[in-house]
Amino acid sequence: MSRRNMSLLAGGIAIAIAVALLSPLASGDPDGLERVAEDKAFIEQAEDPGYEILQDYTIPGVDNEAVSTVLAGIVGVLVLGGLTFGAGWLLRRRRAGREGATGSPTDPQRPGARV
Amino acid sequence: MLAIQPVPVLEAVEGPALHIPDGFMSGPVAAVGWVITVAVLAVAVRMADRTLSDRAVPLMGVMAAFIFAAQMMNFPVAGGTSGHMLGGALAAILLGPWAAIIVMTAVVGLQAVLFQDGGIAVMGLNILNMGILTALVGWGVYRAVLTFEGMGSAVRLVGAFAAAWISVEVAALATTFQLALSDTSPLDVALPAMVGVHALIGVGEGLITAAALAFVVATRPDLVNQPVVAEG
């Protein structure tokens, strides 16, 4: 990966983590759909998922609510950043592999080229 | 003697977000949501596979991470109600609609699987409403407004605001129609309420989207001055 792309990735993830650090300041009021569901009396139709991993953006066992929310946010940021970057990288590599096989001399992207 | 009826309610309604939970939608509506979402996602992967540039790859990771974090930041709107960003329009403006759909699918999917935000059976609908529709509508509106770019650089920010606001309303409209089709809430009851509250939430979405675009223009203009998708 080029240095410029590396700094884009690092800078962007840092911004996302900074936003996650602010997440305890988020409004706890019901959001748009939840408000309408309460006002129009269909909120009770909501079913529990039946399992919990990081339910409601908290880490189980971390009692401090703000810390728990921030940690859950950072987990989400890192998992999603990695997952999506990985997916894009795979798509890119697959194409580079195909173009390498068919011999596309004008394409600077070859298998193993910097992404 | 009173018989106490157990009522299945959401335990912690103070969670930072509420996507469509299981139980709101009928089986057929949820199933159609899955079919449409899987079909569009297949097209999106194909198109992104053909058009993705090198720069788009780290930007995809950054957008997914940022949109996830931004969705946690519920902001207050009028009357004890909050809203949160959806992000599909911003992702589409920066990445094009196809990579944006992949990013949004990852965000909404992980929210359901890992954070129990949004049901599993209705995940197709949540991805369709908050990811696919917002990306396609946001992209379309932004491109349409950009035809007036000759009038000055502010047009871009106006376009981003309009794209984001309209994308939120379209997502709310789609949800409302699905609720009506599911016999959960009739159209004449839910429609004015959903459109009204999301008109306010859309202003927040529009401001965040325009601010984020302005930030990218200021720091990495190369990401927006050339199309991120490769030619052809």
Interface residues (C-beta under 8 A of the other chain):
Chain A: M1 S2 N5 M6 L8 L9 G11 G12 I13 I15 A16 I17 V19 A20 L22 S23 L25 A26 S27 G28 D29 P30 D31 G32 L33 E34 R35 V36 A37 D39 K40 F42 I43 E44 Q45 A46 E47 D48 P49 Y51 E52 I53 L54 Q55 D56 Y57 T69 A72 G73 V75 G76 V77 L78 V79 L80 G81 G82 L83 T84 F85 G86 A87 G88 W89 L91 R92 R94 R95 Q109 R114 V115
Chain B: V7 P8 V9 L10 E11 A12 V13 E14 G15 P16 A17 L18 H19 I20 P21 D22 G23 F24 V45 A48 D49 R50 L52 D54 R55 A56 V57 P58 L59 M60 G61 V62 M63 A64 A65 F66 F68 A69 A70 M72 M73 N74 F75 P76 V77 G79 G80 T81 S82 G83 H84 A99 I102 V103 A106 V107 L110 Q111 V113 L114 F115 Q116 D117 G119 I120 A172 T175 L179 T184 S185 V189 A190 A193 M194 V197 H198 I201 R220 L223
